[in-house]
């Protein structure tokens, strides 16, 4: 018994040393049961969606909540993009409504297809998006004009991120490649992402690296300048559909789904600086969304109908 107790203590301490401590940050009140939540870039707000198109935004750390109205149609998880400057809500019909930080509508864009991925530039003036039938498109929010469209050998872009300075747009694409473009749409590189389709990616705060995950169930670290794969984790055994890279260092977390039932199967954790891919010791069925804040990776969990918790992964 003493040896068993000692082992439990040792494993607990090891978990902390490996950087897998989950700490509560805030409690949020919700109108009811949410379908999913999205942590906005920078961690200053959380967007929650219930039903088809009921949308609320929580300001952090105060927890103040406001309602976003005027959306019709079904908003999927891929149809939410937000940061400190802007919020975009896209539907399965391809309509995208763009709001400013106060919740005032700025622009409507028609993507001509079901939204598959979206992200903003840090200033909120550029929206990069893809449909289930198209590669990345870059839109000017002020004018509502399509600036350029990227390319794939086949399939669509599944994940998109824009570096902080706005001069690099990186995509993970269904043809098992990652691509980098400059602001004008010039293709900088096409690089291998692995043997199977990647589903999402996340770029580091300094823009020097990005992480990619997908059907292989592994997380890979790439160089942003060349697209070259630098390191790759082992497989979790489940595909990873959402990915968030820490604001500091090379840690990343991803949402695993069971590839038979598509139910949540785990939250993968990997530090490219050392260590194996692991699962966080939490009930994944309570997780509504993942993301990154100013200082750490974040989880949004639904403790009960009407009650959410925001937690940091350190």
C-alpha positions in Angstrom: 0.0 0.0 0.0 2.8 2.4 0.9 4.5 1.7 -2.5 1.2 2.3 -4.3 0.7 5.6 -2.5 4.2 6.6 -3.3 3.7 5.8 -6.9 0.6 7.9 -7.1 2.5 10.9 -5.5 5.4 10.4 -8.0 3.0 10.3 -11.0 1.3 13.4 -9.8 4.6 15.3 -9.4 5.8 14.0 -12.8 2.6 15.4 -14.4 3.3 18.8 -13.0 7.0 18.7 -14.1 5.9 17.7 -17.6 3.8 20.8 -17.9 0.4 19.1 -17.8 -1.2 21.0 -14.8 -4.7 22.1 -15.5 -5.7 25.1 -13.4 -9.1 26.9 -13.1 -9.1 30.5 -14.3 -12.8 31.6 -14.4 -16.4 30.5 -14.0 -18.9 31.6 -16.7 -22.7 31.6 -16.6 -24.4 30.5 -19.8 -28.1 30.6 -20.9 -28.2 26.8 -21.2 -26.3 23.9 -22.8 -23.8 24.9 -25.5 -22.9 22.9 -28.6 -19.3 24.2 -28.7 -17.1 27.1 -27.7 -14.2 28.9 -29.3 -11.4 30.7 -27.4 -10.6 33.9 -29.3 -7.0 34.6 -30.2 -5.4 36.3 -27.3 -7.7 34.7 -24.8 -9.7 37.9 -24.0 -13.0 36.4 -25.0 -14.9 33.2 -25.5 -17.7 32.6 -28.1 -20.3 30.0 -27.4 -22.9 28.5 -29.8 -26.1 26.7 -28.9 -28.5 25.0 -31.3 -28.2 26.2 -34.9 -27.2 29.9 -34.4 -27.7 31.1 -30.9 -24.4 33.0 -30.1 -23.0 34.5 -27.0 -19.6 36.2 -26.3 -18.0 36.3 -22.9 -15.4 39.0 -22.1 -12.5 37.8 -19.9 -11.7 37.8 -17.1 -14.9 39.6 -16.0 -17.3 37.0 -17.5 -19.6 39.7 -18.9 -21.8 38.1 -21.5 -23.5 39.6 -24.6 -25.7 38.1 -27.3 -25.0 38.3 -31.0 -28.2 38.4 -33.1 -29.0 38.4 -36.8 -27.6 35.0 -37.8 -29.7 32.5 -39.7 -28.6 29.1 -40.7 -26.4 26.5 -39.0 -23.0 27.7 -37.6 -20.5 24.8 -37.4 -17.4 25.0 -35.2 -15.3 25.8 -38.2 -17.6 28.8 -38.8 -16.3 30.9 -35.8 -13.2 33.1 -36.0 -12.4 35.8 -33.5 -9.6 37.9 -31.9 -9.3 41.2 -30.1 -10.6 43.2 -33.1 -13.2 41.1 -34.9 -15.7 38.2 -34.8 -16.8 36.2 -37.9 -19.7 33.8 -37.9 -20.1 31.6 -41.0 -22.8 29.0 -41.8 -23.1 25.8 -43.7 -24.6 27.8 -46.6 -21.5 30.0 -46.9 -22.8 33.3 -45.5 -20.3 35.0 -43.2 -21.2 37.9 -40.9 -18.3 40.0 -39.5 -18.6 42.0 -36.3 -16.3 44.5 -34.6 -15.1 44.1 -31.0 -18.2 45.7 -29.6 -20.6 43.4 -31.5 -21.6 45.8 -34.3 -21.9 44.2 -37.7 -19.4 45.4 -40.3 -19.7 43.2 -43.3 -21.4 40.2 -44.9 -19.5 37.9 -47.2 -20.8 35.0 -49.3 -18.2 32.2 -49.6 -20.3 30.3 -52.1 -20.0 27.1 -50.1 -20.1 25.6 -46.6 -17.4 27.2 -44.4 -14.6 24.8 -43.6 -12.0 27.1 -41.9 -11.6 30.8 -41.0 -9.1 33.1 -39.3 -8.4 36.8 -39.0 -5.3 38.8 -39.3 -4.3 40.4 -35.9 -5.7 43.8 -36.9 -9.1 42.2 -38.0 -8.8 43.7 -41.5 -8.2 40.5 -43.4 -10.2 37.3 -43.2 -8.8 34.1 -44.5 -11.4 31.4 -45.2 -12.0 28.1 -47.0 -15.1 26.2 -48.0 -15.5 22.4 -48.2 -14.9 22.8 -51.9 -12.2 25.4 -52.0 -8.6 26.2 -50.9 -7.9 29.3 -48.8 -9.4 32.6 -49.9 -8.2 36.0 -48.5 -10.9 38.7 -48.1 -10.5 42.4 -47.4 -13.0 43.1 -44.5 -13.3 46.9 -45.2 -14.2 46.5 -48.9 -15.7 43.0 -48.8 -13.6 42.1 -51.8 -11.9 38.7 -52.5 -8.2 39.5 -52.8 -6.9 36.1 -54.0 -7.5 32.3 -53.8 -4.9 29.7 -53.0 -4.4 26.3 -54.6 -4.4 22.6 -53.8 -3.9 19.5 -55.9 -7.3 18.3 -54.7 -9.6 18.9 -51.8 -9.9 22.0 -49.7 -7.9 23.8 -47.1 -8.8 22.4 -43.7 -6.9 24.8 -41.4 -5.7 28.4 -41.8 -3.6 30.7 -39.7 -2.1 34.2 -40.3 1.2 35.2 -38.7 1.1 38.2 -36.3 2.6 40.6 -38.8 0.1 39.6 -41.5 2.8 38.7 -44.0 2.4 34.9 -43.9 -0.7 32.8 -44.4 -0.2 29.1 -43.7 -2.7 26.4 -44.6 -3.2 22.7 -44.0 -4.7 21.1 -47.1 -6.7 18.0 -47.8 -4.1 16.8 -50.3 -1.8 16.1 -47.4 0.3 19.2 -47.8 0.9 22.5 -46.0 1.3 25.7 -47.9 2.6 29.1 -47.2 1.5 32.3 -49.0 2.6 35.9 -48.6 0.1 38.7 -48.2 -0.3 39.2 -51.9 -1.1 35.5 -52.5 2.2 34.4 -53.9 2.8 30.7 -53.1 6.0 30.5 -51.0 6.2 26.8 -50.5 4.3 23.5 -50.6 5.5 20.9 -48.1 4.5 17.4 -47.0 2.3 17.2 -43.9 2.3 13.4 -43.6 0.7 10.4 -45.2 -2.9 11.3 -44.2 -5.1 14.4 -44.3 -4.2 17.2 -41.8 -7.3 18.7 -40.1 -5.9 21.8 -38.3 -2.9 23.9 -37.6 -1.7 26.6 -35.1 1.1 29.1 -35.5 3.5 30.2 -32.8 3.3 33.7 -31.3 6.6 34.6 -32.9 5.5 33.2 -36.3 8.7 31.1 -36.6 7.0 27.7 -36.4 3.6 26.1 -36.7 2.0 22.8 -35.5 -0.2 20.5 -37.7 -2.4 17.6 -36.7 -4.9 15.4 -38.4 -6.0 11.9 -39.4 -2.6 10.3 -38.3 -3.3 11.3 -34.7 0.1 12.9 -34.4 1.2 16.5 -34.0 4.1 17.8 -36.1 6.1 21.0 -35.8 7.0 22.8 -39.0 9.3 25.7 -39.9 7.3 28.7 -41.1 9.9 30.0 -43.6 10.2 26.7 -45.5 7.3 24.6 -44.4 9.7 21.8 -43.6 8.7 19.4 -40.8 11.1 19.7 -37.9 9.7 17.2 -35.4 6.8 14.8 -35.1 5.1 13.1 -32.1 3.9 9.6 -31.9 0.3 8.8 -32.7 -2.5 9.2 -30.1 -4.5 6.4 -31.9 -7.3 8.8 -32.7 -7.5 11.6 -35.4 -7.0 15.1 -34.0 -9.5 17.7 -35.4 -8.7 20.9 -33.4 -5.2 22.2 -32.5 -3.8 25.0 -30.4 -0.2 26.0 -30.0 0.9 27.7 -26.7 1.7 31.4 -26.8 5.2 30.6 -25.4 7.4 27.6 -26.4 6.4 24.6 -28.5 3.6 23.0 -26.4 0.4 22.1 -28.2 -3.0 20.5 -27.3 -5.4 18.9 -29.7 -9.0 17.5 -29.6 -9.1 13.8 -30.4 -12.3 12.2 -31.8 -13.1 8.5 -32.0 -12.8 7.7 -35.7 -15.8 5.4 -35.6 -18.4 7.3 -33.6 -16.8 10.8 -33.9 -17.2 11.3 -30.1 -14.6 13.2 -28.1 -11.8 10.7 -27.2 -9.2 12.8 -25.4 -7.2 16.0 -25.2 -3.7 15.3 -26.7 -0.8 17.2 -25.2 2.7 17.4 -26.7 5.8 19.5 -26.1 8.1 19.5 -29.2 11.0 20.4 -26.9 10.8 17.0 -25.3 8.4 14.3 -24.2 5.8 12.0 -25.7 2.3 12.8 -26.8 0.0 12.2 -23.9 -3.7 12.7 -22.9 -4.6 15.3 -20.2 -6.2 13.6 -17.2 -9.7 15.2 -17.6 -13.1 14.2 -18.7 -13.0 15.0 -22.4 -16.8 14.9 -22.7 -17.0 18.1 -20.7 -14.7 20.0 -23.1 -16.5 22.5 -25.4 -13.4 24.1 -27.0 -9.6 24.7 -26.8 -7.4 27.6 -27.6 -4.6 29.8 -26.3 -4.6 32.9 -24.2 -1.9 35.5 -23.5 0.1 33.2 -21.2 -1.1 29.6 -21.6 -3.2 27.1 -23.5 -6.9 27.1 -22.5 -9.8 24.7 -22.2 -13.5 25.6 -22.0 -15.5 23.0 -20.2 -19.3 22.7 -19.5 -19.6 21.7 -15.9 -23.4 21.6 -16.0 -26.2 23.3 -18.1 -25.7 27.0 -17.7 -22.2 26.7 -16.0 -18.9 26.9 -17.8 -15.3 26.8 -16.6 -12.2 28.3 -18.2 -9.0 26.4 -17.4 -5.3 26.9 -18.3 -3.0 24.0 -19.3 0.5 24.7 -17.9 
